[in-house]
Amino acid sequence: MDFNWHSDPITRSTPVTPRYKNTQNVRRFMLEHCGPGFRFDRPFMAWIRNEQPKTLGDVVDEWQRRHKGA
C-alpha cells in the first residue's frame, strides 16, 4: 500500500516516495519543523523531487540550510 500524503502520519523518517505530493499534511509538518516562515518555492520543490533518496527529515534540514540567517 502506497503512502497517503494527505492523511498518513508524517515523521522525520518518512521517506519521500515517487508519488510524493505537497499536501496540506506536508505543509503542516514543515511549518511545525521550520517555523512560520516556511514556504515551498520551485527550486526547493524540484530538489524534493530530484529522485535522490531522502526522508522528510532531510527535506526539513535542506530548507533550514537554504534559509539560514534569512
Protein Blocks (a to p, Z undefined) as FASTA:
>chain_A
ZZdfklpccdfklccdfkbccdfklmmmmmmmnojkbccdfklmmmmmnopacdfklmmm
mmmmmmgoZZ
